[in-house]
Amino acid sequence: MENFALAWPQDTYEHYSSGHCMHLAAAFHRKLGWEIQLTMQPAEGHHSPYVEHAWVVDPSGTYCLDADGIYPLEKNGFIGAWNPIHTGLVEVELKEFTRLGSSQFTDERWEASIQKALEVAEAHFPLDKIVSLLGHSKVAEALAVSEELPFAALPVLYHGTTKRQWRTRHGDSSYLNLTSNLQDARNYADEWAESEIDDYGNCHPMVVQISPTALVKMLQKPGVTLEPDWGWVEGQEHDAKRNGGAFAEGDATWQNSLEKCSGLGISGFQDKFKKAFWNVDETTLQLG
């Protein structure tokens, strides 16, 4: 395929092939929307775990793109070597993996590094040529898809749960209830904690917080969609039937659900997504 290493200054190539690969991967992800993959060097002695190498993979899962250019994924020497591979990632997850290995990590430094990598990607990587070569949509078309989605006006969303529930592994993808009302989420968390006392003893209520930006990135993952709050839909159907009418199926949208009852849901939520959340305090987890 294409090797672009010779098309840019040696020091720039070394910068993104040794130590800053995660910034280039994040830049590619922003431009192309392709899945991020990485390998982690485990903690050893007093050394924290850190991102060994990161890259992006085209939608077919056949080719990877990093500082060396675009080449078959099977030729990526980091896959199947010593350290485990993490796949199906978006930027917010890459960011948290990177945070683990840097004591001086800040959101401001991360964003500045990504902006610099974006300039490099635009200057040295013919991205339109790459996607055309692989038979995918053009970069501009891929970006337009995400811009057309009506998520811009979304508020911060919350999920009320308990620490025990959040740590429980489900295996299959699940449905996650969300609300734009923080107090409602806190009330749900308290109710869950109270309902678990008899079976599990003292359970700790917890609120999960998801920013609009983080939600949009989560929705880029295969099988993840927004749905209405199905409790609200059932209530609308019941009221309509009681009044001799009918609740139109077309009205059962997440937009209407959010507007009418401040709630909606994420379908296709997976256990592995939880790795990207971090603690704000003892009772709050955050994504984005």
C-alpha positions in Angstrom: 0.0 0.0 0.0 1.2 3.5 0.7 4.2 4.5 3.0 4.3 8.1 3.8 7.3 8.2 6.2 9.6 9.6 3.5 7.1 12.4 2.7 7.7 14.3 6.0 10.6 15.5 8.1 12.5 12.8 9.9 12.0 14.5 13.3 8.2 14.7 12.7 8.0 11.1 11.7 10.0 10.1 14.8 7.8 12.2 17.0 4.6 10.4 15.9 6.1 6.9 15.6 7.8 7.0 19.0 5.9 8.4 22.0 3.1 10.5 20.4 1.4 7.9 18.2 -1.8 8.3 20.3 -2.1 11.9 19.2 -1.9 11.0 15.5 -4.4 8.2 16.0 -6.8 10.6 17.6 -6.3 13.1 14.7 -7.0 10.3 12.2 -10.1 9.3 14.2 -11.4 12.9 14.1 -10.8 13.2 10.4 -12.0 9.7 9.3 -14.1 8.4 12.1 -12.2 5.1 11.9 -11.9 2.8 14.9 -8.9 3.3 17.2 -6.8 0.3 18.4 -3.9 0.2 20.8 -1.6 -2.0 22.9 -0.8 -1.2 26.5 2.4 -1.8 28.3 1.4 -3.1 31.7 2.5 -1.5 34.9 5.9 -2.8 36.1 7.4 -1.9 39.4 7.0 1.8 40.0 6.2 2.4 36.4 2.5 3.1 35.4 0.9 1.4 32.4 1.2 3.4 29.2 0.1 3.3 25.6 2.7 1.3 23.7 1.3 2.0 20.3 -2.0 3.3 18.8 -3.4 3.4 15.3 -6.7 3.5 13.4 -8.4 0.7 11.4 -10.5 1.2 8.2 -14.2 0.2 8.3 -13.5 -3.2 6.7 -11.0 -4.1 9.5 -8.4 -4.9 6.8 -5.9 -2.0 6.9 -4.4 0.2 9.7 -3.1 3.7 9.5 -0.3 5.2 11.6 2.9 7.2 11.1 4.1 4.6 8.7 1.1 5.0 6.4 -1.6 2.6 5.4 -0.8 -1.1 5.3 -2.5 -4.5 6.0 -3.5 -4.9 9.6 -1.9 -8.3 9.6 1.5 -6.7 9.2 1.1 -4.6 12.3 3.9 -6.0 14.5 2.2 -4.8 17.7 -0.7 -7.2 17.2 -0.2 -10.6 18.8 3.2 -9.6 20.2 3.6 -9.3 24.0 0.9 -6.9 25.2 -2.9 -7.1 24.9 -4.7 -5.2 22.2 -7.7 -3.0 22.8 -10.0 -2.5 19.9 -13.2 -0.7 19.0 -12.1 2.5 20.7 -13.1 6.2 20.2 -11.0 9.2 21.2 -12.4 9.6 24.8 -11.2 6.0 25.5 -7.8 6.6 24.0 -7.5 9.7 26.0 -8.1 7.8 29.3 -5.6 5.1 28.4 -3.1 7.9 27.7 -3.9 9.6 31.0 -2.9 6.4 32.8 0.7 6.7 31.7 1.2 10.4 32.1 1.5 12.2 35.5 1.5 15.6 33.7 -1.6 14.8 31.6 -4.2 17.6 31.2 -7.2 18.1 28.9 -5.6 21.3 27.6 -2.3 19.5 26.6 -4.3 16.7 25.0 -6.3 19.1 22.9 -3.2 21.1 21.9 -1.4 17.9 20.9 -4.4 16.7 18.8 -4.6 20.0 17.0 -0.9 19.8 16.2 -1.4 16.2 14.9 -4.3 17.3 12.8 -2.1 19.9 11.0 0.5 17.2 10.4 -2.2 14.7 9.1 -3.6 17.3 6.7 -0.1 18.3 5.5 1.4 14.9 5.0 -1.4 12.3 4.6 -3.6 12.4 1.5 -6.6 11.2 3.4 -9.1 11.6 0.5 -6.7 9.4 -1.6 -6.5 6.8 1.2 -10.3 6.4 1.6 -10.8 6.4 -2.2 -8.1 3.7 -2.5 -9.9 1.5 -0.1 -13.3 2.2 -1.6 -14.8 4.1 1.3 -16.7 7.3 1.5 -14.7 10.5 1.0 -13.5 12.2 4.2 -15.9 15.1 3.7 -18.8 12.7 3.3 -17.9 10.8 6.4 -17.7 14.0 8.4 -21.0 15.3 7.0 -22.8 12.2 8.3 -21.9 13.0 11.9 -22.7 16.7 11.4 -26.2 15.8 10.2 -27.1 13.9 13.3 -29.3 16.0 15.6 -27.2 15.7 18.7 -25.8 19.3 18.9 -28.6 20.5 21.3 -28.3 17.5 23.6 -27.8 18.4 27.3 -25.5 16.6 29.7 -27.2 13.3 30.5 -27.2 11.2 33.7 -27.8 7.6 34.7 -28.7 6.7 38.3 -27.3 3.4 39.5 -25.3 1.8 42.4 -21.7 0.9 42.5 -22.6 -2.8 42.6 -24.8 -2.6 39.5 -22.3 -0.6 37.6 -19.6 -3.2 38.3 -21.8 -6.1 37.3 -20.8 -7.5 33.9 -23.6 -8.2 31.5 -21.8 -9.9 28.6 -24.4 -8.9 26.0 -25.1 -5.3 25.1 -27.7 -3.6 27.2 -30.1 -0.6 27.4 -29.0 2.3 29.5 -31.6 4.7 30.9 -30.6 8.4 30.8 -32.1 11.6 32.1 -31.3 15.3 31.6 -32.4 15.9 35.2 -29.6 15.4 37.7 -31.9 15.3 40.7 -34.0 12.5 39.0 -30.8 10.5 38.5 -29.9 10.9 42.1 -33.3 9.8 43.2 -33.1 6.8 40.9 -29.7 5.9 42.4 -31.1 6.2 45.9 -34.1 4.0 45.0 -31.8 1.4 43.5 -29.6 1.4 46.6 -32.6 1.0 48.9 -34.0 -1.9 46.8 -30.7 -3.8 47.1 -30.2 -3.5 50.9 -32.0 -6.8 51.7 -30.0 -8.8 49.2 -26.6 -7.1 49.3 -26.4 -5.0 52.4 -25.3 -1.4 52.2 -25.2 -0.4 48.5 -23.8 2.9 47.4 -25.8 5.1 45.1 -23.9 6.5 42.1 -24.6 8.9 39.2 -23.0 8.4 35.8 -22.6 11.6 33.8 -22.2 11.7 30.0 -21.4 14.9 28.1 -22.9 15.5 24.6 -19.5 15.2 22.9 -18.8 11.9 24.6 -22.3 10.6 23.7 -21.8 11.4 20.0 -18.5 9.5 20.0 -20.1 6.6 21.7 -22.8 6.6 19.0 -20.1 6.1 16.4 -19.6 2.6 17.7 -21.4 -0.2 15.8 -24.9 -1.1 17.2 -25.1 1.9 19.5 -28.2 4.0 19.1 -30.5 6.4 21.0 -34.0 5.2 21.8 -36.9 6.7 23.7 -37.5 6.1 27.4 -39.7 3.0 27.0 -41.4 3.6 30.3 -42.6 6.9 28.9 -43.7 5.2 25.7 -45.7 2.7 27.6 -47.3 5.5 29.6 -48.3 7.3 26.4 -49.8 4.2 24.9 -51.8 3.5 28.1 -53.1 7.1 28.3 -54.1 7.0 24.6 -55.9 3.7 25.0 -57.7 4.9 28.1 -58.9 8.0 26.2 -60.0 6.0 23.2 -57.2 7.0 21.0 -53.8 5.6 19.9 -50.2 6.6 20.4 -48.6 6.9 17.0 -45.5 4.7 16.6 -43.8 7.6 14.8 -44.0 9.7 18.0 -41.9 7.2 19.9 -38.6 9.0 19.3 -35.8 9.8 21.6 -36.3 13.5 20.8 -39.9 13.4 22.0 -39.0 11.3 25.0 -36.3 13.8 26.0 -38.6 16.8 25.5 -41.6 15.3 27.3 -40.1 13.4 30.2 -36.4 14.5 30.2 -35.4 10.8 29.6 -34.1 8.6 26.8 -31.9 5.5 26.5 -28.8 4.1 24.8 -29.3 0.8 23.1 -26.2 -1.3 22.5 -24.3 -0.2 25.6 -21.4 -2.6 26.3 -19.4 -3.4 29.4 -16.2 -2.4 27.8 -17.5 1.2 27.4 -17.2 1.6 31.2 -13.4 1.6 31.0 -13.6 5.2 29.6 -15.4 6.6 32.6 -13.5 8.1 35.4 -14.3 9.1 39.0 -15.2 12.8 39.7 -15.8 12.0 43.3 -17.1 9.1 45.5 -20.6 9.2 44.0 -20.1 10.4 40.4 -18.5 8.9 37.3 -18.0 10.9 34.2 -17.5 10.4 30.4 -16.3 13.4 28.4 
